[in-house]
Amino acid sequence: AFSNLKEFNNAIVDFSKAIELNTVYANAFYQRGIARIEIGQKDIGCLDLHKAHELDLAQGAEEIKKH
């Protein structure tokens, strides 16, 4: 919900908690990566996108190419 509201810092906290609870939650890595990129943390955001891709979320690789 925070991502939709463009409250990316709060979204990052929520996605980080989701990842803490489920370390193979690819979509949480993907969404956290997008949120980090939105607040200017491009490098670390791309690391999250890479992790999402490693966990078989094809969108991760596509977003890395964009950024």
Secondary structure, 3 states (H helix, E strand, C coil): CCCCCCCHHHHHHHHHHHHHHCCCCHHHHHHHHHHHHHCCCHHHHHHHHHHHHHCCCHHHHHHHHHC
